[in-house]
């Protein structure tokens, strides 16, 4: 409403400006020129901030008056209604900030569920971090590194999502099952997998920038006291005017922050390499499987390129969901492409029924439909198909292991004779 009021107030000014244009211009041209000139002087976004309530939001789900029901759906505790984004009409920026504040609370709710419902433990990274050093973390099952048979690794996509999430939007607007990795974790553990859940977007910590203090010039020391006092008064008045203008210009000014990168985990790709080197590669599991969504597919491919021999030796199957990897841009070699053809499958967003083969130009891995056209839903919609795919891969791996002939060596014969 404020924007319209401002335009209405300035309408006479606009008309006067239009009337004062040179006579050589046509009426339409004069009107258009004046309107453009007027609008160029109005910062609509700044004007809209003047009407905003303070950017102060609840700190807990209870204070937001929301909770998850027995179906895992986010509902208002009093009305029972789903989350409403447009809390204030015509205030998209404020509504977005409110949504982001709720999203941060949801993130911590998921952390709690990973510990309480999935019985995972939080492990901080780097493993040798000092007490005051910036840290990231992952979640792992008790047997993540000791399970001798199988291990499942989960990688989410890019953006605001953190460990344990596929899509924040789904958690808020749909339910926990579709938006979190919890169903994957629970089923994996039921089927005998150890579990490691990566946190590829936790790459830095944000701290508030210290305020800049302007020091007085050195030559002020030699100035007379009266002159210095007048100068100080003038500077105070200037600062007062500047602060007053800044308060008017940006009443909802947010704190300025700076980012401090986390050692060895400052990018999604670096994080994945670190977890591989310190956890996955050292695990006892003979059969490792990956589930990677969206940008997580790119992260896995980069891991494959950087640790090709190790990955081939330990990983038996990879399920990608609408992965954004690109074997050309990431310069994957022929040996990597051949391995992906045999050990990877990508469930992509498509209008075709679930598991229908989908053609694609790049020669990396087979693509099948996830049974949905919504990118963020591809992991949940292909849930059952992914576990069937892993089961077949493990059965094939076990059959291959059993079919390999036992190699008899001199040392083995010597041991048998010693036993006799």
C-alpha positions in Angstrom: 0.0 0.0 0.0 2.8 2.4 0.8 4.2 2.2 -2.7 0.9 3.2 -4.2 0.6 6.1 -1.7 4.0 7.4 -2.6 3.2 7.2 -6.3 -0.1 9.0 -5.7 1.6 11.8 -3.8 4.2 12.2 -6.5 1.7 12.2 -9.3 1.4 16.0 -9.4 5.2 16.2 -9.7 5.1 13.7 -12.5 2.5 15.7 -14.4 4.5 18.9 -13.9 7.6 17.2 -15.2 5.7 16.0 -18.2 4.4 19.5 -18.9 7.8 21.0 -18.7 9.3 18.8 -21.4 10.5 20.5 -24.6 7.7 21.3 -27.1 9.4 19.2 -29.8 8.4 16.0 -28.1 5.0 14.4 -28.7 2.7 14.1 -25.7 3.1 10.4 -25.4 6.9 10.7 -25.5 6.9 13.4 -22.8 4.7 11.2 -20.6 6.9 8.2 -21.0 10.1 10.1 -20.4 8.8 11.7 -17.2 7.4 8.4 -15.9 10.7 6.6 -16.5 12.6 9.5 -14.8 10.2 9.3 -11.8 10.4 5.5 -11.4 14.2 5.6 -11.7 14.3 7.8 -8.6 12.1 5.4 -6.5 13.7 2.3 -4.9 10.6 0.2 -4.6 12.2 -2.4 -2.5 13.5 0.1 0.0 10.0 1.7 0.1 8.4 -1.6 0.8 10.7 -2.1 3.8 9.2 0.9 5.5 6.0 -1.0 6.1 7.6 -4.2 7.3 7.2 -5.5 10.8 10.5 -6.2 12.5 12.5 -9.1 11.3 12.2 -10.9 14.6 10.8 -14.5 14.5 10.2 -17.3 16.9 13.1 -19.5 17.9 11.3 -22.8 18.4 8.6 -24.8 16.6 6.3 -24.3 19.6 6.7 -20.5 19.5 5.8 -20.7 15.7 2.7 -22.6 16.9 3.5 -25.5 14.5 4.1 -29.2 15.1 4.4 -32.4 13.2 1.3 -34.7 13.4 1.3 -38.5 13.5 1.7 -38.5 9.7 4.8 -36.4 9.8 2.9 -33.3 8.4 3.6 -29.8 9.6 0.4 -28.3 11.0 -0.7 -25.3 13.0 -1.3 -26.3 16.6 -4.5 -24.2 16.8 -6.1 -24.3 13.4 -4.7 -27.6 12.1 -3.9 -25.9 8.8 -0.7 -26.4 6.7 2.0 -23.7 6.8 0.9 -20.4 5.2 3.7 -18.6 3.4 1.9 -15.3 2.8 1.5 -14.4 6.4 1.4 -10.7 5.4 0.0 -9.7 2.1 2.3 -7.8 -0.3 5.3 -8.4 1.9 7.2 -11.1 0.0 10.6 -10.2 1.6 9.3 -10.4 5.1 7.4 -13.6 4.4 10.5 -15.2 2.9 12.6 -14.2 6.0 9.9 -15.9 8.2 10.0 -19.0 6.0 13.8 -19.1 6.3 13.6 -18.7 10.1 11.2 -21.7 10.2 13.5 -23.6 7.9 16.4 -23.2 10.4 14.2 -24.6 13.2 13.2 -27.5 10.9 16.9 -28.3 10.3 17.5 -28.7 14.0 14.3 -30.8 14.4 15.7 -33.2 11.8 19.0 -33.4 13.7 17.0 -34.4 16.8 15.1 -37.1 14.8 18.4 -38.5 13.5 19.6 -39.0 17.0 16.4 -40.0 18.8 14.5 -42.0 16.1 17.4 -43.3 13.9 19.9 -43.7 16.8 22.7 -42.1 14.8 25.5 -40.2 16.5 27.0 -36.9 15.4 30.7 -36.9 14.5 32.5 -33.5 14.2 34.9 -32.7 11.4 37.8 -32.3 11.0 38.4 -35.1 13.4 41.4 -33.4 14.8 39.8 -29.9 15.1 40.8 -27.6 17.9 38.2 -26.6 20.4 37.8 -23.1 19.0 38.1 -24.1 15.3 35.1 -24.0 12.9 33.6 -27.5 12.5 31.2 -29.4 10.4 29.6 -32.7 11.3 28.1 -35.9 9.9 25.8 -38.5 11.3 26.8 -42.2 11.5 25.3 -45.4 12.8 27.1 -47.3 15.6 28.4 -49.9 13.2 29.2 -47.5 10.3 32.9 -48.4 10.3 32.7 -51.9 11.9 29.9 -53.6 9.9 31.8 -56.2 7.9 29.1 -56.7 5.2 27.5 -53.5 4.0 27.4 -49.7 4.3 25.0 -47.1 2.9 26.2 -43.5 2.3 23.6 -40.7 1.7 24.4 -37.4 -0.1 21.8 -34.6 -0.3 21.7 -31.8 -3.0 22.9 -28.2 -2.9 21.3 -25.2 -1.2 19.9 -24.8 2.3 19.4 -28.5 3.0 21.6 -30.0 5.6 22.4 -33.6 6.8 19.3 -35.8 6.9 17.3 -33.7 4.4 16.3 -34.1 0.7 14.3 -30.9 0.4 13.2 -28.4 3.0 10.2 -27.4 0.9 8.9 -31.0 1.1 9.3 -31.1 4.9 7.3 -27.9 5.4 4.7 -28.4 2.7 4.4 -32.2 2.4 5.8 -34.4 5.2 8.9 -35.8 6.8 8.9 -39.0 4.8 9.2 -37.3 1.4 11.5 -34.4 2.6 14.0 -36.2 4.8 16.4 -39.1 4.5 14.9 -40.8 7.6 13.0 -43.5 5.7 16.2 -44.5 3.8 18.1 -44.6 7.1 15.6 -46.8 8.9 15.1 -49.2 6.1 18.9 -49.5 5.5 19.4 -50.3 9.2 16.6 -52.9 9.1 18.3 -54.5 6.1 21.7 -54.8 7.9 23.5 -51.7 6.5 25.8 -49.4 8.5 24.9 -45.8 7.6 26.9 -42.6 7.0 25.0 -39.4 6.2 27.0 -36.6 4.6 26.6 -32.9 5.3 28.0 -31.4 2.1 26.6 -27.9 2.5 28.0 -27.2 5.9 31.2 -25.6 4.6 31.8 -22.5 6.7 30.6 -20.7 9.9 29.2 -17.2 9.8 30.3 -14.6 12.3 29.3 -11.0 12.7 31.8 -8.5 11.2 33.3 -6.2 13.8 32.3 -2.5 13.5 34.9 -0.3 12.0 36.2 2.4 14.3 37.5 5.5 12.6 40.7 6.8 14.2 41.3 10.5 14.4 44.2 11.8 12.2 47.5 12.2 13.9 47.7 15.9 13.3 44.6 16.4 15.5 46.9 16.1 18.5 48.6 19.5 17.7 45.3 21.3 17.2 44.1 23.9 19.7 41.4 22.6 22.2 38.7 25.0 21.0 39.2 24.1 17.3 39.3 20.4 18.1 36.1 20.7 20.1 34.3 22.4 17.2 35.6 19.7 14.9 34.4 16.9 17.2 30.9 18.5 17.4 30.8 18.8 13.6 31.8 15.1 13.2 29.1 14.0 15.7 26.5 16.0 13.9 27.6 14.5 10.5 27.4 11.0 12.0 24.0 11.7 13.5 22.7 12.8 10.1 24.3 9.8 8.4 22.8 7.3 10.9 19.4 9.0 10.6 19.5 8.7 6.8 20.7 5.1 7.0 17.8 4.3 9.4 15.4 5.8 6.9 17.0 4.1 3.9 17.2 0.7 5.4 15.1 0.3 8.5 15.4 -3.5 8.5 19.2 -3.5 8.1 20.6 -7.0 8.8 23.9 -7.6 10.5 26.9 -7.9 8.3 28.6 -11.2 8.5 31.7 -12.9 7.1 32.3 -16.6 6.3 35.1 -18.6 7.9 35.7 -21.8 5.9 35.9 -25.2 7.6 39.3 -26.9 7.2 39.2 -29.7 4.6 35.4 -29.3 4.3 35.1 -25.9 2.6 33.2 -27.2 -0.5 30.8 -30.2 -1.0 33.4 -32.0 -3.0 36.1 -31.5 -0.4 33.7 -32.7 2.3 33.0 -35.9 0.5 36.7 -36.6 -0.1 37.4 -36.0 3.6 34.6 -38.4 4.7 35.8 -41.0 2.2 39.4 -40.8 3.4 38.6 -40.8 7.1 35.5 -43.0 7.4 34.3 -44.9 4.3 37.6 -46.2 3.0 38.6 -47.3 6.5 35.3 -49.1 7.1 35.2 -52.9 7.4 32.2 -53.2 4.9 33.0 -55.2 1.8 29.9 -53.7 0.0 29.3 -50.0 0.0 26.3 -48.4 -1.7 25.6 -44.7 -2.3 22.3 -42.7 -2.7 23.0 -39.2 -4.1 20.4 -36.6 -5.0 20.8 -33.7 -7.5 24.2 -32.0 -6.8 25.1 -35.0 -4.7 25.5 -36.9 -7.9 28.1 -34.4 -9.1 29.8 -34.8 -5.7 29.9 -38.6 -6.0 31.3 -38.4 -9.6 34.1 -36.0 -8.4 34.8 -38.5 -5.6 35.0 -41.3 -8.2 37.4 -39.3 -10.4 39.7 -38.4 -7.4 39.6 -41.9 -5.8 38.9 -44.2 -8.8 40.8 -47.3 -7.7 39.5 -47.1 -4.1 35.9 -46.6 -5.2 36.0 -49.4 -7.7 37.4 -51.7 -5.0 34.8 -50.9 -2.4 31.5 -49.6 -3.9 29.2 -52.1 -5.5 26.2 -49.9 -6.5 25.1 -46.2 -6.8 21.6 -44.8 -6.9 21.4 -41.3 -8.3 18.1 -39.3 -8.1 17.8 -36.5 -10.7 21.6 -36.0 -10.6 23.1 -32.9 -12.1 26.5 -34.5 -12.7 28.1 -34.0 -16.2 30.7 -36.5 -17.3 32.0 -34.1 -20.0 32.4 -31.0 -17.9 33.9 -33.1 -15.0 36.2 -34.8 -17.5 35.4 -38.3 -16.4 37.7 -40.9 -18.2 36.6 -43.9 -20.2 37.3 -46.3 -17.2 35.0 -44.2 -15.0 32.2 -44.2 -17.7 32.5 -47.9 -18.1 32.2 -48.5 -14.4 29.2 -46.1 -14.1 27.4 -48.0 -16.9 27.6 -51.2 -14.9 27.2 -49.9 -11.3 25.1 -46.7 -11.4 21.5 -45.9 -12.2 19.9 -42.4 -12.3 16.2 -42.0 -11.4 15.2 -38.8 -13.2 12.2 -36.6 -13.1 9.8 -37.7 -15.9 6.2 -38.1 -16.8 6.8 -41.8 -17.6 5.8 -44.5 -15.1 8.3 -45.4 -12.4 11.4 -47.4 -13.6 10.7 -46.7 -17.3 14.0 -46.4 -19.2 14.7 -42.8 -20.3 17.0 -41.9 -23.2 19.8 -39.4 -22.7 22.7 -38.2 -24.8 25.6 -38.5 -22.3 27.3 -41.9 -22.1 27.4 -42.3 -18.4 24.8 -44.5 -16.7 21.3 -45.9 -17.4 18.5 -43.5 -16.7 15.0 -44.5 -15.6 11.9 -42.5 -14.6 11.4 -41.6 -10.9 7.6 -41.6 -11.6 7.4 -37.8 -10.9 8.1 -34.6 -12.8 9.1 -32.8 -9.5 12.8 -32.7 -9.0 12.7 -32.6 -5.2 10.4 -35.7 -5.1 12.6 -38.1 -7.1 14.3 -39.6 -4.1 11.1 -40.4 -2.3 9.2 -41.7 -5.3 12.0 -44.1 -6.3 12.5 -45.3 -2.7 11.4 -48.9 -3.1 13.0 -49.2 -6.5 16.4 -48.1 -5.1 16.4 -50.8 -2.4 15.4 -53.4 -4.9 18.3 -52.3 -7.1 20.7 -52.5 -4.2 19.4 -56.0 -3.3 20.0 -57.3 -6.8 23.5 -55.7 -6.9 24.5 -57.3 -3.6 23.1 -60.7 -4.8 25.1 -60.4 -8.0 28.3 -59.4 -6.0 27.9 -62.4 -3.7 27.3 -64.8 -6.6 30.4 -63.5 -8.3 32.5 -63.8 -5.1 31.4 -67.4 -4.6 32.0 -68.4 -8.3 35.6 -67.2 -8.2 38.0 -70.2 -7.9 40.2 -70.4 -4.8 43.8 -69.7 -5.7 46.1 -72.3 -4.2 49.6 -70.9 -3.4 52.7 -72.4 -1.9 52.1 -70.6 1.4 48.6 -72.1 1.7 50.0 -75.6 1.1 52.6 -74.9 3.7 50.0 -73.9 6.2 48.0 -77.0 5.5 51.0 -79.3 6.0 51.9 -77.5 9.2 48.4 -78.0 10.5 48.6 -81.8 9.7 
